[in-house]
Amino acid sequence: MSRLQIFISSTSVDLQEHRRAVFDAIMQAGEYGIDMKYFGSRPDDPVSVCREAVEQADVLVGIYAMRYGWIPEGEKCSITEMEFDYARQLGKPCLCYVVDEKNANWPIHLIEFAAIAQLTAFKQKVGQLVRTTFTTPDNLAKNIVADLARLMKTTAGAGSDASSKSRKKTGKSIPPHRAFYCNRSRQMDEFLPAFFDSTPPKLLYYYLYGDAKQAHASLSVRFGHEIAGHWFDWEESDGTEAASTKKWKYRKIKPQFSGSAAMNRINLLRELYTAFKLDMNAPGADRKLTDLLKSPVLAGFGPVDTVILLLTLDDHNWQPEHTPAAVRHFIENYCDCTLPEHAPRILFLFGIEYQKQNAKVRAEVKQAIETAGHGAPLPELQPVDRRDVTEWFTLPEHEPLLEEGKTAEDMTDKHFGSFDQKDMFEIELVLKRLIEQYNTEIS
């Protein structure tokens, strides 16, 4: 397969947190998730839309709990079962996950008692395939990412062709994060001078925004590699992070925001403390950013090291009256402290993802950032131009991927076809696959 697009199939009401965790994990892993909630308003009927999504996907990930789901008018089975059946009919790989009824402590109000017989029959059908049980959103997401990695390795091996044998083999693997180095020059121009032209402060704030398909998370990861010097020492190293003496840690949190200022503050801190394996039961007045220095996650971190925190939300959680206020309160209260000299640098990226067609949210976000009063905005993330993809193939670190007799333009044509612009998620998906295949060949 030239790309791996993953369709997430499940009932909606009961599995929102699970779908979000899976979608985020898929995207962070460099893959492309297809989630129905991001389709927006479509003139087609839901059955046609779902069938089209399954057709476009390379893999169906099925998540099944205790609801059978909506049955469209005139149909005999739920749309969730229809998605599974159609994927099987098309010969798509199906990775299926069923809730562990004994250990998941599933809420009784999320059980569809009226459809138990249909749900049981459907699960028996799913059970004919290899499937895994899950208990929590995080447990589910980790299992799915691991299973997708195994699937990718299998398909990459099956898909290798004679052209790969004509590549120049350097004997040195290409770091996987090189898939994140396609352009981003506008963001880098604003970000890197703070680290290399001067001594940066202990605490920094940036705003990172753009439509949801422009890979906010991977840019955050790239910042870490840049700060640690992995861009500069790659030629002398073996391509691993160990070559640098600087450490960095990346964490992504995605709190839910609502109309309640108190709950917004609680949700934000709860996600933050969970990410750093800290107990949040201390009195509220004692909670300060210095708490993070007690985290086991940061054991051994010192003043030359960096912690990168991507605090992100999508347009479903964007509240123009409340979200900016929650961020402002977080900075002015929780972060109002002095980090000791031995502490690592802490970088906050406030990321907002919206759909391309959501012009209203985009305008509200830009206005909120302009009047934020704290931190610096990075340029809005945009789709990638064709010339930037071609330029990526010309970088010395990536030249081993060039096939004999082919130019960078030829490689762009082969792996991306004809285009003027593409979303960064799609670009990185293909580049990551090429790097993984090359590293497998030389190992």
C-alpha positions in Angstrom: 0.0 0.0 0.0 1.3 3.5 -0.8 -0.4 4.9 2.3 -2.1 3.6 5.4 -5.4 5.2 6.1 -7.3 3.9 9.1 -11.0 4.0 9.4 -12.3 4.1 13.0 -15.6 2.3 13.3 -17.7 2.2 16.5 -20.9 3.4 18.0 -20.7 7.1 19.0 -22.4 8.0 22.2 -20.6 5.4 24.4 -17.1 5.5 22.9 -16.3 9.2 22.4 -13.3 9.2 24.7 -12.1 5.9 23.2 -12.4 7.2 19.7 -10.5 10.4 20.6 -7.7 8.5 22.3 -7.4 6.2 19.3 -7.5 9.0 16.8 -4.8 11.0 18.6 -2.6 7.9 19.0 -2.9 7.1 15.3 -2.0 10.6 14.3 0.9 10.8 16.8 2.2 7.6 15.3 2.3 9.3 11.9 -0.7 7.5 10.5 -3.9 9.0 9.1 -7.1 8.4 11.0 -10.5 8.6 9.4 -13.1 9.5 12.0 -16.7 10.2 11.0 -16.9 13.1 13.4 -14.5 15.1 11.2 -16.6 14.7 8.1 -18.7 17.7 8.8 -22.1 18.3 7.1 -22.4 16.1 4.0 -25.3 16.0 1.5 -25.1 12.3 1.0 -27.0 9.7 3.1 -25.0 8.3 6.0 -24.8 4.8 4.5 -23.1 6.1 1.4 -20.8 8.3 3.3 -19.6 5.4 5.5 -19.2 3.0 2.5 -17.1 5.7 0.8 -14.9 6.1 3.9 -14.4 2.3 4.1 -13.4 2.2 0.4 -10.8 4.9 1.0 -9.3 3.2 4.0 -6.6 0.6 4.0 -7.5 -0.7 7.4 -10.7 -0.8 9.5 -10.3 -0.5 13.3 -13.5 -1.7 14.9 -14.2 -0.8 18.5 -17.2 -2.5 20.1 -18.6 -2.1 23.6 -22.2 -2.5 24.9 -24.3 -0.7 22.2 -25.3 -2.1 18.9 -25.9 1.3 17.4 -28.2 3.1 15.0 -30.0 1.1 12.3 -30.6 3.3 9.2 -34.2 3.4 7.9 -34.8 0.5 5.6 -31.8 -1.5 6.8 -31.6 -4.7 8.9 -28.4 -4.1 10.8 -26.6 -1.2 12.4 -24.3 1.1 10.5 -21.4 -0.1 12.6 -22.0 -3.7 11.5 -22.5 -2.5 7.9 -19.0 -0.9 8.0 -17.5 -4.1 9.3 -19.3 -6.3 6.7 -18.3 -3.9 3.8 -14.7 -3.8 4.9 -14.6 -7.6 4.9 -16.4 -7.7 1.5 -13.6 -5.5 0.1 -10.9 -7.6 1.6 -9.7 -4.8 3.9 -7.7 -5.8 7.1 -9.9 -5.5 10.1 -8.4 -5.0 13.6 -11.2 -5.5 16.1 -11.4 -4.6 19.8 -14.2 -5.7 22.2 -14.7 -4.2 25.6 -13.7 -6.5 28.5 -17.1 -6.8 30.2 -15.7 -8.2 33.4 -12.9 -5.7 34.1 -13.9 -2.5 32.3 -16.5 -1.4 34.9 -18.7 -0.3 32.0 -21.4 2.3 33.0 -24.9 0.8 33.0 -26.4 3.8 31.2 -24.2 3.0 28.2 -25.6 -0.5 27.8 -28.2 -0.9 25.0 -30.3 -3.6 26.6 -32.9 -3.6 23.9 -30.3 -4.7 21.3 -28.4 -7.3 23.3 -29.3 -10.1 21.0 -28.2 -8.3 17.9 -25.0 -7.1 19.6 -24.2 -10.6 20.8 -24.6 -12.0 17.3 -22.4 -9.2 15.8 -19.7 -9.8 18.4 -19.8 -13.5 17.5 -19.2 -12.6 13.9 -16.3 -10.3 14.9 -14.9 -13.1 17.1 -14.2 -15.2 14.0 -11.3 -12.8 13.5 -8.4 -12.3 15.8 -9.5 -9.7 18.2 -8.4 -8.0 21.5 -10.3 -6.8 24.5 -9.8 -3.4 26.1 -10.6 -1.7 29.4 -9.7 2.0 29.1 -9.2 4.5 26.3 -5.4 4.5 26.9 -5.3 0.7 27.0 -7.2 0.5 23.8 -5.1 3.1 22.0 -1.8 1.4 23.0 -3.0 -1.9 21.7 -4.2 -0.4 18.4 -0.9 1.4 17.7 1.1 -1.8 18.5 -1.2 -3.9 16.2 -0.9 -1.3 13.4 2.9 -1.3 13.7 2.9 -5.1 13.2 0.5 -4.8 10.3 2.7 -2.1 8.7 5.8 -4.2 9.0 4.1 -7.1 7.3 2.7 -5.0 4.4 6.0 -3.2 4.0 7.8 -6.5 3.6 5.2 -7.7 1.1 5.2 -4.5 -0.8 8.9 -4.1 -1.4 9.8 -4.3 -5.0 12.9 -4.5 -7.2 13.2 -0.7 -7.3 14.1 -0.6 -3.6 17.1 -2.8 -4.3 18.5 -0.1 -6.5 18.8 2.4 -3.7 22.2 3.5 -2.4 22.7 1.7 0.9 24.8 3.7 3.3 24.7 1.2 6.2 23.2 3.9 8.4 19.6 4.0 9.2 17.5 7.1 8.7 15.9 8.4 12.0 12.1 8.0 11.8 11.5 11.6 12.9 13.0 12.7 9.5 9.5 12.3 8.2 8.7 15.4 10.1 11.3 17.6 8.3 9.3 18.6 5.3 9.4 22.4 5.2 7.8 24.1 8.3 10.2 27.0 7.5 7.8 29.7 8.6 7.3 28.1 12.0 11.0 27.4 12.4 11.9 31.0 11.5 9.8 32.2 14.5 10.8 29.4 16.9 14.5 28.5 16.6 16.1 32.0 17.0 14.8 32.0 20.6 17.0 28.9 21.3 20.1 29.6 19.1 20.4 33.4 19.0 20.1 33.9 22.7 19.7 32.1 26.0 16.0 31.2 26.3 14.1 31.7 29.5 13.1 28.7 31.7 9.5 29.1 30.6 8.2 29.7 27.1 4.7 29.9 25.6 3.8 29.6 21.9 0.5 29.3 20.1 0.3 26.6 17.4 -2.9 26.6 15.3 -4.2 25.3 12.0 -6.6 22.8 10.5 -6.6 19.3 12.0 -4.7 17.6 9.1 -1.5 19.7 9.4 0.2 17.5 12.1 0.5 19.7 15.1 1.9 16.9 17.2 4.7 16.0 14.8 5.9 19.6 14.6 6.0 19.6 18.4 8.2 16.4 18.3 10.4 18.0 15.7 11.0 21.0 18.0 12.4 18.5 20.6 14.8 17.0 18.1 15.9 20.5 17.0 16.5 21.7 20.5 18.4 18.6 21.4 20.7 19.1 18.4 19.7 15.9 16.4 19.4 17.9 13.2 23.1 19.0 13.4 24.8 15.9 14.7 23.1 13.3 12.5 26.0 12.9 10.1 28.4 12.1 12.9 26.1 9.9 14.8 24.4 6.5 14.1 21.1 8.3 13.6 19.8 7.8 17.2 19.0 10.2 19.9 21.9 8.9 22.1 24.4 11.0 20.2 23.1 14.2 21.9 23.8 15.0 25.6 20.7 17.1 25.8 17.5 15.3 26.9 13.9 16.3 26.1 10.5 15.0 26.9 7.3 15.5 24.9 3.8 15.2 26.4 0.5 15.9 24.7 -2.6 16.7 26.8 -6.1 17.3 25.5 -8.4 18.6 28.2 -12.1 19.2 27.6 -13.3 22.8 27.9 -16.8 23.8 28.6 -18.8 26.8 29.9 -17.6 26.1 33.5 -14.5 28.1 34.4 -13.9 25.9 37.5 -14.2 22.6 35.5 -11.9 24.0 32.8 -9.2 24.6 35.4 -9.7 21.2 36.9 -9.7 19.3 33.6 -6.6 21.1 32.4 -4.6 20.3 35.6 -6.0 16.8 35.8 -4.7 16.0 32.3 -1.3 17.6 33.1 -0.8 15.8 36.3 -1.8 12.5 34.8 0.7 12.9 31.9 3.5 13.3 34.5 2.3 10.6 36.8 1.6 13.0 39.7 -1.1 13.0 42.3 -3.4 15.9 42.1 -5.0 15.6 45.6 -2.9 18.3 47.2 -4.8 21.5 48.2 -5.6 23.7 45.2 -3.6 26.7 46.6 -0.4 24.6 46.6 -0.6 23.5 42.9 2.1 25.2 41.0 4.2 24.4 37.9 7.1 23.5 40.2 5.1 20.3 41.0 6.2 18.9 37.6 9.8 18.8 38.9 8.8 16.0 41.3 7.6 13.8 38.4 9.4 10.5 37.9 9.0 11.2 34.2 11.6 13.9 34.6 14.1 12.0 36.7 17.7 13.1 35.7 16.5 16.2 33.8 18.7 19.3 34.3 19.1 22.9 33.1 20.3 21.9 29.5 17.2 19.7 29.0 13.7 20.6 27.7 10.2 19.6 28.5 7.7 20.2 25.6 4.0 20.3 26.5 1.5 20.4 23.7 -1.8 21.4 25.2 -4.3 21.0 22.4 -8.0 21.0 21.6 -10.2 20.7 18.6 -13.1 22.8 17.4 -15.5 20.6 19.3 -14.0 21.8 22.6 -13.4 25.4 21.5 -15.4 27.9 23.6 -14.5 31.5 22.5 -15.8 32.9 25.8 -14.1 30.4 28.0 -11.1 28.6 26.4 -8.8 31.7 26.2 -9.8 32.6 29.7 -8.8 29.1 31.0 -5.4 29.4 29.2 -4.9 32.9 30.6 -5.7 31.7 34.2 -3.3 28.8 33.8 -0.4 31.0 32.8 -1.1 33.8 35.3 -1.8 31.5 38.3 -0.5 28.0 37.9 2.7 29.1 36.0 3.3 32.1 38.2 6.4 30.8 40.0 10.1 30.8 39.6 11.8 27.6 38.4 15.0 26.8 40.1 18.3 27.0 38.2 18.6 23.2 38.1 15.2 22.8 36.5 14.8 21.9 32.8 13.4 24.5 30.4 9.6 24.1 30.0 8.0 24.9 26.7 4.2 25.2 26.4 2.6 24.9 23.0 -1.1 25.8 23.0 -2.4 24.0 20.0 -5.8 24.5 18.4 -7.0 22.2 15.6 -10.1 23.0 13.5 -11.6 21.7 10.3 -10.7 23.5 7.0 -14.3 24.4 6.4 -14.8 25.9 9.9 -14.1 29.5 9.1 -15.9 30.8 12.2 -13.7 28.9 14.6 -10.6 29.8 12.6 -11.4 33.6 12.9 -12.2 33.3 16.6 -8.9 31.4 17.3 -6.9 34.0 15.4 -8.5 36.9 17.3 -8.0 35.1 20.7 -4.3 34.6 19.9 -3.8 38.2 18.8 -5.2 39.5 22.1 -3.8 36.7 24.4 -1.2 38.9 26.2 1.1 36.0 26.9 3.3 34.0 24.6 4.1 34.3 20.9 2.0 33.0 17.9 3.6 30.7 15.4 2.4 31.1 11.8 -0.8 29.1 11.0 -0.1 25.6 9.8 -0.9 25.2 6.1 -0.9 22.3 3.6 2.4 21.4 2.0 3.5 22.7 -1.5 4.8 20.2 -4.0 8.2 21.9 -4.2 8.7 21.3 -0.5 8.2 17.6 -0.9 10.7 17.5 -3.8 13.1 19.5 -1.7 12.9 16.9 1.1 14.3 14.2 -1.2 17.3 16.4 -2.0 18.5 16.7 1.6 21.7 14.8 2.2 20.1 12.7 5.0 17.4 11.5 2.6 19.4 10.9 -0.5 19.7 7.1 0.2 15.9 7.0 -0.6 16.5 8.1 -4.2 16.3 5.1 -6.6 19.0 4.7 -9.2 18.4 7.0 -12.2 15.6 8.9 -10.5 15.6 12.5 -9.4 13.9 14.1 -6.4 11.1 15.2 -8.8 10.7 11.6 -10.0 10.4 10.3 -6.5 7.7 12.9 -5.7 5.8 11.8 -8.8 6.1 8.1 -7.9 4.9 8.4 -4.3 2.6 11.3 -4.3 1.3 11.7 -7.9 0.3 15.0 -9.3 -0.6 17.7 -6.8 -0.1 21.4 -5.9 -0.7 21.0 -2.2 -1.3 18.1 0.2 -2.1 17.9 3.9 0.9 17.4 6.1 -0.6 14.2 7.6 -0.6 12.6 4.2 2.9 13.8 3.4 4.4 12.5 6.6 2.5 9.1 6.3 4.3 8.4 3.0 7.7 9.7 4.1 7.5 7.6 7.3 6.7 4.5 5.3 9.7 5.1 2.9 12.1 5.5 5.9 10.8 2.4 7.6 11.1 0.3 4.5 14.7 1.6 3.8 15.7 0.9 7.4 14.3 -2.6 7.2 16.3 -3.3 4.0 19.6 -2.4 5.5 19.1 -4.1 8.9 
